[in-house]
Amino acid sequence: MIRTPLTLLLTLLLLALPPGSAAAQRLVALDAASLRVCAANGETGTIPDFTGEDCANIAMSGLDPQGRQIWVRAEIDWDDTHWPRDRPIGLFISGKASSTAWLNGHELGSNGRPGPDRATEIPGRMDAVLYVPRERLLAGRNELVLLMSAQHGFLELGWPVHWIALERYQPPTSMLAAAYAPSLVTLGVLVLGFIFFAAMAIRGGDREGSALISAMSLIAVAQLLIETSRGLYAYLYPMHDLRLVLIVACTAAFGLTLIAYLLHRFSGLSLSARLLRLLGVGALLIAVVQIHPGYDAKTLYAFQASILAGLAWCGVWVWQRKPGARAHLAVLAGLAALAVLFPELFIDRYFYQAIAGLLLFLFAQHAIALVNERRIRALEATRADRLEIALSQARQKDHPVQIELVSAGRTDYIASDRIAQLKAAGDYVEVHFENGQTSLYTGSLSGLEASLPPTFLRVHRSHIVNTSFVSALERDASGVGRLILSNGMDVPISRRILPKVRTALAEAAE
């Protein structure tokens, strides 16, 4: 069991193994510092000479075909000696664009169809590959020309084209799926957390807390599936806008649910008061998302704002000495430090592992809280049972319960404090009185048991005793026990229930 915030933070960091990235898979990338871009004003089938006044040199990060059609010229250095002869070659184009490519003047193919307007363009895949015949590649420097456009979609992205490179020919989804593979372990943790706490919310206990953790897990599962969808399905580039919006929305929803859980766990406020504070955090997240233009930045800062809000409240609860607040403060502080000190590394590599680590911590803390709550309830139930026995004993002394017993058409009402023991005898019940007398009555032991006060204890399938008459509890070498009553009788005890009888007698004595 995780016991300290330091151990929890170490666990979180161990989970944060770098998942890799699509860009890390590339072998031969274009020279990103020597891109030449021209507006496509003439015939789109004729490659320009890239000397016009509307041409400019740009860096790869500035390549932007959104809302226009452009020509792009780049250079790729090729060393054929380092490439196995039996390995096919592909030109990978990853970005929000339709494109057609030429290598050294030879057309390689198209991803969608570029066009000067929305009606003309056919959207291409966000991640595409074009086959490159080996004979089209020259040793040394090669010229790559692209005609690109992005007339569809509803977002203006700051970095629409991610990378362009030569690699082993394969479906782009295979490359991306390999990069996302480490997330499968994280996904398993999140799914198990959702199922477990959803069941806890249904079965009882802290239903609201369990439901909130289950909701956090479900949101994280949805966000991770949306993130990894790029490695599962080669979608058209306009879908990328929706994917980015959903990722940011899931991050904000996760943060709000986290704050809701912390308020539920520590604040002690009414539901309406907690909702009011949650609305304030929601307004903060909306402002943060609106301020930052990039969608990776929106995701990062929405997460940071949620963690910092939770951190501030945990600081207050630590000052108020709320149990468990210090551990939550330590873990949130660790996450905040990672996200603030290493923002790019955090969002690119560690984001989902950090969420999984946070949820594992919440799972452990919530489970501990539930165990403690059940222990407290069990103690309260034990105290209530002891009080009931004590009250029953007091009532028997002053106003003993009258037990209705039937025999041969006659009904007797006998005070419970006169009965020392009841014993099953076939279709009858033997009632043993305090003075040693015995009477036989019609009925079953189980039928009478419900009408007896709590001072009566069933110690065997055939025996019920009045604990007020117990003077000793003995146990022989075989493990079988027996009760010695004050009227001189002894009653056998089933070995299976002997520990429970011992406990019950101890509570009754208290």
C-alpha positions as CSV (number, residue, x, y, z in Angstrom):
1,M,0.0,0.0,0.0
2,I,1.3,3.5,-0.9
3,R,1.8,5.3,2.4
4,T,3.8,8.6,1.8
5,P,3.6,11.4,-0.7
6,L,7.3,10.8,-1.6
7,T,6.6,7.2,-2.6
8,L,3.6,8.4,-4.6
9,L,5.7,10.9,-6.4
10,L,8.4,8.3,-7.2
11,T,5.6,6.0,-8.5
12,L,4.3,8.8,-10.7
13,L,7.7,9.4,-12.2
14,L,8.3,5.7,-12.9
15,L,5.0,5.8,-14.8
16,A,6.2,8.7,-16.8
17,L,8.3,6.8,-19.3
18,P,8.8,8.6,-22.6
19,P,6.3,7.3,-25.2
20,G,8.3,8.6,-28.1
21,S,7.0,10.7,-31.0
22,A,6.2,10.4,-34.6
23,A,9.0,12.8,-35.6
24,A,11.6,10.5,-33.8
25,Q,10.8,7.8,-36.4
26,R,12.0,9.7,-39.4
27,L,15.3,8.8,-41.1
28,V,15.8,11.5,-43.7
29,A,14.1,14.8,-43.2
30,L,14.0,17.7,-45.7
31,D,16.3,20.6,-45.0
32,A,14.0,22.6,-42.8
33,A,16.1,25.8,-43.0
34,S,16.0,26.1,-46.8
35,L,12.3,26.0,-47.7
36,R,11.3,28.3,-50.6
37,V,7.5,29.1,-50.8
38,C,5.6,30.8,-53.6
39,A,1.9,31.6,-54.0
40,A,0.2,29.3,-56.6
41,N,-1.1,31.9,-58.9
42,G,-0.8,30.1,-62.3
43,E,-1.3,26.6,-63.6
44,T,-1.0,24.2,-60.8
45,G,0.4,21.5,-63.0
46,T,3.4,23.6,-64.0
47,I,6.2,23.8,-61.4
48,P,7.4,27.5,-61.0
49,D,11.0,28.5,-61.0
50,F,10.6,30.0,-57.5
51,T,12.2,33.3,-58.4
52,G,9.0,35.4,-58.4
53,E,8.4,38.4,-56.1
54,D,5.7,36.4,-54.2
55,C,8.3,33.8,-53.2
56,A,10.2,33.8,-49.9
57,N,12.5,31.6,-47.8
58,I,10.9,30.3,-44.7
59,A,11.6,27.8,-41.9
60,M,9.7,24.5,-41.5
61,S,7.8,25.9,-38.6
62,G,6.5,28.7,-40.8
63,L,5.1,26.5,-43.5
64,D,1.4,27.4,-43.6
65,P,-1.0,26.4,-46.5
66,Q,-4.1,27.3,-44.5
67,G,-6.6,29.3,-46.5
68,R,-4.4,29.4,-49.6
69,Q,-2.5,27.3,-52.2
70,I,1.3,27.4,-52.2
71,W,4.3,25.9,-53.9
72,V,7.1,24.6,-51.7
73,R,10.6,23.7,-52.7
74,A,13.0,21.9,-50.4
75,E,16.1,19.8,-50.5
76,I,16.7,16.3,-49.2
77,D,20.2,14.9,-48.8
78,W,20.3,11.2,-49.7
79,D,23.0,8.5,-49.1
80,D,22.0,5.3,-50.8
81,T,24.7,3.3,-49.2
82,H,23.0,3.6,-45.8
83,W,19.6,2.3,-47.1
84,P,19.0,-1.5,-47.5
85,R,18.2,-2.4,-51.1
86,D,15.2,-4.5,-50.2
87,R,13.5,-1.7,-48.2
88,P,10.9,0.3,-50.0
89,I,11.0,4.1,-49.6
90,G,8.1,6.4,-48.8
91,L,7.7,10.2,-48.6
92,F,5.8,10.9,-45.4
93,I,3.8,14.2,-45.2
94,S,2.3,14.9,-41.8
95,G,0.2,18.0,-41.7
96,K,-3.1,19.8,-42.2
97,A,-3.0,20.0,-46.0
98,S,-3.8,18.4,-49.3
99,S,-0.6,18.0,-51.4
100,T,1.0,16.8,-54.6
101,A,4.7,16.0,-54.7
102,W,7.4,16.0,-57.3
103,L,10.9,14.6,-56.7
104,N,13.6,15.8,-59.1
105,G,10.9,16.8,-61.6
106,H,9.0,13.5,-61.4
107,E,5.6,13.4,-59.9
108,L,5.2,11.0,-56.9
109,G,1.5,11.3,-56.4
110,S,-1.1,13.2,-54.4
111,N,-2.7,13.2,-51.0
112,G,-6.2,14.5,-51.7
113,R,-6.2,17.2,-54.3
114,P,-4.8,20.8,-53.6
115,G,-7.0,23.6,-54.8
116,P,-7.2,27.4,-54.8
117,D,-10.6,27.3,-52.9
118,R,-12.8,25.1,-50.8
119,A,-14.9,23.9,-53.7
120,T,-11.9,22.8,-55.8
121,E,-9.8,21.2,-53.1
122,I,-10.3,17.6,-52.0
123,P,-9.0,17.1,-48.4
124,G,-6.1,14.8,-47.9
125,R,-5.1,12.6,-45.0
126,M,-3.5,14.3,-42.0
127,D,-0.7,11.7,-42.2
128,A,0.0,10.4,-45.7
129,V,2.8,8.4,-47.5
130,L,3.7,8.5,-51.2
131,Y,5.8,5.7,-52.7
132,V,9.3,6.8,-53.9
133,P,10.9,4.7,-56.6
134,R,14.6,4.2,-55.7
135,E,15.7,5.3,-59.2
136,R,14.1,8.7,-58.6
137,L,16.6,9.4,-55.8
138,L,20.0,10.9,-56.6
139,A,23.1,10.5,-54.4
140,G,23.6,13.7,-52.5
141,R,21.1,16.6,-52.8
142,N,17.6,16.0,-54.2
143,E,14.9,18.6,-55.0
144,L,11.4,18.1,-53.5
145,V,8.5,20.2,-54.8
146,L,5.1,20.3,-53.2
147,L,1.9,21.9,-54.1
148,M,-0.1,22.3,-50.9
149,S,-3.4,23.8,-49.8
150,A,-5.7,23.7,-46.7
151,Q,-9.1,25.2,-47.5
152,H,-11.1,23.1,-45.1
153,G,-11.3,22.9,-41.3
154,F,-12.4,25.5,-38.8
155,L,-9.2,26.3,-36.8
156,E,-6.2,28.4,-37.7
157,L,-3.3,26.4,-36.4
158,G,0.1,27.9,-35.5
159,W,2.0,24.8,-36.8
160,P,-0.2,23.1,-39.4
161,V,2.6,21.1,-41.1
162,H,4.4,18.8,-38.6
163,W,7.1,17.1,-40.7
164,I,8.1,15.8,-44.1
165,A,10.6,13.1,-44.5
166,L,11.8,9.9,-46.3
167,E,11.3,6.7,-44.3
168,R,10.6,3.0,-44.9
169,Y,7.4,2.7,-46.8
170,Q,4.6,1.7,-44.4
171,P,1.1,2.9,-43.4
172,P,1.5,6.1,-41.4
173,T,-0.8,4.7,-38.8
174,S,1.8,1.9,-38.1
175,M,4.5,4.4,-37.3
176,L,2.2,6.5,-35.1
177,A,0.8,3.4,-33.4
178,A,4.3,2.4,-32.4
179,A,4.9,5.8,-30.9
180,Y,1.6,5.6,-28.9
181,A,2.2,2.0,-27.8
182,P,3.4,2.8,-24.3
183,S,0.1,4.5,-23.7
184,L,-1.6,1.1,-23.7
185,V,-0.4,0.5,-20.1
186,T,-1.7,3.9,-19.1
187,L,-5.0,3.1,-20.8
188,G,-5.4,-0.1,-18.8
189,V,-4.9,1.7,-15.5
190,L,-7.5,4.3,-16.5
191,V,-10.1,1.7,-17.6
192,L,-9.6,-0.4,-14.5
193,G,-10.0,2.7,-12.4
194,F,-13.2,3.7,-14.1
195,I,-14.7,0.2,-13.7
196,F,-13.7,-0.2,-10.1
197,F,-14.9,3.2,-8.9
198,A,-18.1,3.0,-10.9
199,A,-18.9,-0.3,-9.1
200,M,-18.0,1.4,-5.8
201,A,-20.4,4.3,-6.6
202,I,-23.2,1.8,-7.3
203,R,-22.6,-0.4,-4.3
204,G,-22.5,2.3,-1.7
205,G,-20.0,3.9,0.6
206,D,-18.8,7.3,-0.5
207,R,-20.9,7.3,-3.7
208,E,-20.1,10.9,-4.7
209,G,-16.4,10.5,-4.2
210,S,-16.3,7.2,-6.1
211,A,-18.4,8.6,-8.9
212,L,-16.1,11.6,-9.3
213,I,-13.0,9.4,-9.5
214,S,-14.8,7.1,-11.9
215,A,-15.7,10.2,-14.0
216,M,-12.1,11.4,-14.0
217,S,-10.9,8.0,-15.2
218,L,-13.5,7.9,-18.0
219,I,-12.6,11.4,-19.1
220,A,-8.9,10.4,-19.2
221,V,-9.8,7.3,-21.2
222,A,-11.7,9.3,-23.7
223,Q,-8.9,11.9,-24.0
224,L,-6.2,9.2,-24.5
225,L,-8.3,7.4,-27.1
226,I,-8.8,10.7,-29.0
227,E,-5.1,11.4,-28.8
228,T,-4.1,7.9,-30.0
229,S,-6.8,7.9,-32.7
230,R,-4.1,9.4,-35.0
231,G,-2.3,6.1,-34.8
232,L,-5.4,4.0,-35.3
233,Y,-7.2,5.7,-38.2
234,A,-5.8,7.7,-41.1
235,Y,-8.4,10.5,-40.9
236,L,-8.8,13.4,-43.3
237,Y,-7.1,16.6,-42.2
238,P,-10.3,18.6,-41.3
239,M,-10.9,16.0,-38.5
240,H,-7.7,17.2,-36.9
241,D,-9.3,20.4,-35.8
242,L,-12.1,18.5,-34.0
243,R,-9.5,16.2,-32.4
244,L,-7.6,19.1,-31.0
245,V,-10.8,20.8,-29.6
246,L,-11.9,17.5,-28.0
247,I,-8.5,17.0,-26.3
248,V,-8.6,20.5,-24.8
249,A,-12.2,20.0,-23.7
250,C,-11.3,16.7,-22.0
251,T,-8.4,18.3,-20.2
252,A,-10.7,21.0,-18.9
253,A,-13.3,18.5,-17.9
254,F,-10.7,16.4,-16.1
255,G,-9.5,19.4,-14.2
256,L,-13.0,20.5,-13.2
257,T,-13.8,16.9,-12.0
258,L,-10.5,16.9,-10.0
259,I,-11.5,20.1,-8.3
260,A,-15.0,18.8,-7.6
261,Y,-13.5,15.7,-5.9
262,L,-11.1,17.8,-3.8
263,L,-13.9,20.0,-2.7
264,H,-16.1,17.0,-1.9
265,R,-13.3,15.3,0.0
266,F,-12.0,18.2,2.1
267,S,-14.2,21.4,2.0
268,G,-17.2,20.2,4.1
269,L,-19.3,22.7,2.1
270,S,-22.8,22.2,0.8
271,L,-23.4,21.1,-2.7
272,S,-24.5,24.5,-3.8
273,A,-21.4,26.2,-2.3
274,R,-19.1,23.6,-4.0
275,L,-20.8,24.2,-7.4
276,L,-20.3,27.9,-7.0
277,R,-16.6,27.4,-6.5
278,L,-16.5,25.0,-9.4
279,L,-18.1,27.6,-11.7
280,G,-15.3,30.0,-10.7
281,V,-12.6,27.4,-11.7
282,G,-14.6,26.8,-15.0
283,A,-14.5,30.5,-15.8
284,L,-10.7,30.5,-15.1
285,L,-10.2,27.6,-17.5
286,I,-12.2,29.2,-20.2
287,A,-10.1,32.4,-19.9
288,V,-6.8,30.4,-20.0
289,V,-7.9,28.5,-23.1
290,Q,-8.9,31.7,-24.8
291,I,-5.7,33.5,-24.1
292,H,-3.3,30.9,-25.6
293,P,-3.3,30.4,-29.4
294,G,-1.7,26.9,-29.7
295,Y,-3.7,23.9,-28.9
296,D,-0.9,22.1,-27.2
297,A,-0.5,25.2,-25.1
298,K,-4.3,25.3,-24.4
299,T,-4.1,21.7,-23.2
300,L,-1.0,22.4,-21.0
301,Y,-2.3,25.5,-19.4
302,A,-5.8,24.2,-18.8
303,F,-4.1,21.3,-16.9
304,Q,-1.7,23.7,-15.1
305,A,-4.6,26.0,-14.0
306,S,-6.6,23.0,-12.6
307,I,-3.6,21.7,-10.7
308,L,-2.7,25.1,-9.3
309,A,-6.3,25.7,-8.2
310,G,-6.3,22.4,-6.4
311,L,-2.9,23.2,-4.9
312,A,-4.1,26.5,-3.5
313,W,-7.1,24.8,-1.9
314,C,-5.0,21.9,-0.5
315,G,-2.7,24.5,1.1
316,V,-5.8,26.0,2.9
317,W,-6.9,22.5,4.0
318,V,-3.4,21.6,5.3
319,W,-3.5,24.9,7.3
320,Q,-6.9,23.7,8.6
321,R,-5.3,20.3,9.4
322,K,-7.7,18.3,7.3
323,P,-6.6,14.6,7.3
324,G,-5.1,13.6,4.0
325,A,-4.7,17.1,2.7
326,R,-0.9,17.1,3.1
327,A,-0.5,14.1,0.8
328,H,-2.7,15.6,-1.9
329,L,-0.7,18.9,-1.6
330,A,2.6,17.0,-2.1
331,V,1.4,15.2,-5.2
332,L,-0.2,18.2,-6.8
333,A,2.9,20.2,-6.1
334,G,5.0,17.6,-7.9
335,L,2.7,17.7,-10.9
336,A,2.7,21.5,-11.0
337,A,6.5,21.5,-10.8
338,L,6.8,19.1,-13.8
339,A,4.3,21.0,-15.9
340,V,5.8,24.5,-15.1
341,L,9.5,23.7,-15.3
342,F,9.4,21.4,-18.3
343,P,6.3,22.4,-20.3
344,E,7.2,21.1,-23.7
345,L,8.6,17.8,-22.4
346,F,5.6,17.4,-20.2
347,I,2.9,17.9,-22.8
348,D,4.8,15.8,-25.5
349,R,5.8,12.9,-23.3
350,Y,4.6,12.7,-19.8
351,F,1.0,14.1,-19.9
352,Y,-1.0,10.9,-19.8
353,Q,1.5,9.1,-17.5
354,A,1.1,12.0,-15.1
355,I,-2.7,11.8,-15.2
356,A,-2.4,8.0,-14.6
357,G,0.0,8.6,-11.7
358,L,-2.4,11.2,-10.2
359,L,-5.3,8.8,-10.5
360,L,-3.4,6.0,-9.0
361,F,-2.7,8.3,-6.0
362,L,-6.4,9.2,-5.8
363,F,-7.4,5.6,-6.0
364,A,-5.1,4.7,-3.1
365,Q,-6.2,7.7,-1.0
366,H,-9.9,7.1,-1.7
367,A,-9.5,3.4,-0.9
368,I,-7.8,4.2,2.4
369,A,-10.6,6.7,3.2
370,L,-13.2,4.1,2.5
371,V,-11.5,1.5,4.7
372,N,-11.3,4.0,7.5
373,E,-14.9,5.0,7.0
374,R,-16.0,1.3,7.2
375,R,-13.8,0.8,10.3
376,I,-15.5,3.8,12.0
377,R,-18.9,2.5,11.0
378,A,-18.1,-1.0,12.3
379,L,-17.0,0.6,15.6
380,E,-20.1,2.6,15.8
381,A,-22.2,-0.5,15.1
382,T,-20.3,-2.4,17.9
383,R,-20.9,0.4,20.3
384,A,-24.6,0.5,19.3
385,D,-24.9,-3.3,19.9
386,R,-23.2,-2.9,23.3
387,L,-25.6,-0.1,24.2
388,E,-28.6,-2.1,23.1
389,I,-27.5,-5.1,25.2
390,A,-26.9,-2.8,28.2
391,L,-30.3,-1.2,27.8
392,S,-31.9,-4.6,27.3
393,Q,-30.3,-5.9,30.6
394,A,-31.6,-2.8,32.4
395,R,-35.1,-3.2,31.0
396,Q,-35.1,-6.9,32.0
397,K,-34.3,-5.9,35.6
398,D,-37.1,-3.3,35.8
399,H,-39.6,-4.5,33.1
400,P,-38.6,-7.9,31.7
401,V,-39.9,-8.9,28.3
402,Q,-42.9,-11.3,28.4
403,I,-42.2,-14.3,26.2
404,E,-45.3,-16.1,24.7
405,L,-45.0,-19.9,24.9
406,V,-47.7,-22.4,23.9
407,S,-48.1,-25.9,25.3
408,A,-51.1,-28.3,24.9
409,G,-53.6,-25.6,24.0
410,R,-52.4,-23.4,26.8
411,T,-50.5,-20.1,26.4
412,D,-48.0,-19.0,29.1
413,Y,-46.4,-15.5,29.3
414,I,-43.1,-15.9,31.0
415,A,-40.7,-13.1,32.0
416,S,-37.5,-13.3,30.0
417,D,-35.3,-12.8,33.1
418,R,-36.6,-16.1,34.5
419,I,-35.3,-18.1,31.4
420,A,-31.7,-19.3,31.6
421,Q,-31.6,-21.4,28.4
422,L,-33.7,-22.7,25.5
423,K,-33.0,-26.0,23.9
424,A,-34.4,-27.6,20.7
425,A,-36.2,-30.9,21.1
426,G,-37.6,-32.0,17.8
427,D,-40.9,-30.2,17.3
428,Y,-40.7,-28.7,20.8
429,V,-38.5,-26.3,22.8
430,E,-37.2,-27.1,26.2
431,V,-37.2,-24.0,28.4
432,H,-34.8,-24.1,31.4
433,F,-35.6,-21.7,34.2
434,E,-33.3,-20.0,36.7
435,N,-34.5,-22.4,39.5
436,G,-33.5,-25.5,37.5
437,Q,-37.1,-26.4,36.4
438,T,-37.8,-27.4,32.8
439,S,-40.9,-27.1,30.7
440,L,-41.7,-28.3,27.2
441,Y,-43.4,-26.0,24.7
442,T,-44.6,-26.3,21.1
443,G,-42.6,-24.5,18.4
444,S,-39.1,-24.2,17.0
445,L,-36.0,-22.5,18.4
446,S,-35.7,-20.3,15.3
447,G,-39.3,-19.2,15.7
448,L,-38.7,-18.1,19.3
449,E,-35.3,-16.5,18.6
450,A,-36.8,-13.4,16.9
451,S,-39.0,-12.6,20.0
452,L,-36.1,-12.7,22.5
453,P,-34.3,-9.6,23.7
454,P,-30.6,-9.0,22.7
455,T,-29.3,-10.5,26.0
456,F,-30.2,-14.0,24.5
457,L,-27.4,-15.5,22.4
458,R,-27.6,-18.5,20.1
459,V,-24.4,-20.5,20.8
460,H,-25.3,-23.7,19.0
461,R,-27.9,-24.8,16.4
462,S,-29.8,-26.4,19.3
463,H,-29.1,-24.0,22.2
464,I,-29.9,-20.3,23.1
465,V,-28.7,-18.9,26.4
466,N,-29.5,-15.9,28.4
467,T,-26.1,-14.1,28.8
468,S,-27.2,-12.8,32.2
469,F,-26.9,-16.4,33.6
470,V,-23.4,-17.2,32.0
471,S,-20.8,-17.6,34.7
472,A,-17.9,-19.1,32.8
473,L,-16.7,-20.1,29.3
474,E,-14.6,-23.2,29.0
475,R,-12.8,-24.9,26.1
476,D,-11.5,-28.5,26.0
477,A,-8.5,-29.9,24.2
478,S,-10.5,-30.7,21.1
479,G,-11.4,-27.1,20.6
480,V,-15.1,-27.5,21.6
481,G,-16.3,-25.0,24.0
482,R,-19.1,-24.9,26.7
483,L,-20.8,-22.3,28.8
484,I,-21.3,-22.8,32.5
485,L,-24.6,-21.2,33.7
486,S,-25.3,-19.9,37.2
487,N,-28.0,-22.5,37.7
488,G,-25.4,-25.3,37.3
489,M,-26.1,-26.3,33.8
490,D,-23.6,-26.3,30.9
491,V,-24.3,-25.6,27.3
492,P,-22.1,-26.8,24.3
493,I,-20.8,-24.2,21.8
494,S,-20.1,-24.9,18.2
495,R,-16.4,-24.7,17.4
496,R,-17.2,-22.6,14.3
497,I,-18.9,-19.8,16.3
498,L,-16.8,-20.0,19.5
499,P,-14.8,-16.9,18.7
500,K,-18.0,-14.9,18.0
501,V,-19.5,-16.1,21.3
502,R,-16.4,-15.1,23.2
503,T,-16.6,-11.6,21.6
504,A,-20.3,-11.3,22.3
505,L,-19.9,-12.3,25.9
506,A,-17.1,-9.8,26.3
507,E,-19.2,-7.0,24.9
508,A,-22.2,-7.9,27.0
509,A,-19.9,-7.9,30.1
510,E,-18.8,-4.3,29.3
